[in-house]
């Protein structure tokens, strides 16, 4: 037949506690992941911009040397 509330309540309680513990671990992990991902993307963009600027400078120097 049907299970009474007294029988299923401990199992539900345990599941809710496990869910809460999982969320306590997962939420800070997701926040940290997003923080570091943002930093990595920003650093990647800065390095790409630097590399492009550097190559432009080197190319200008090579063109200047070829003309002289």
Secondary structure as the mmCIF struct_conf table of DSSP 4:
data_model
#
loop_
_struct_conf.conf_type_id
_struct_conf.id
_struct_conf.beg_label_comp_id
_struct_conf.beg_label_asym_id
_struct_conf.beg_label_seq_id
_struct_conf.end_label_comp_id
_struct_conf.end_label_asym_id
_struct_conf.end_label_seq_id
HELX_LH_PP_P HELX_LH_PP_P1 UNK A 2 UNK A 4
HELX_RH_AL_P HELX_RH_AL_P1 UNK A 5 UNK A 67
#
